[in-house]
Amino acid sequence: MNRKYYDKNLNQRQRKIIELLVTISTCRELEFLVC
């Protein structure tokens, strides 16, 4: 298995998870937003 390719995939996955968490926390902070 290509290590570089695996790491790249993992990083993309982590980034999506982080973006989701940030979106959720921003949503909670801004009360006028409907989630």
Secondary structure, DSSP 8 states (H G I E B T S, - for coil): --HHHHHHHHHHHHHHHHHHHHHHHHHHH-TTS--
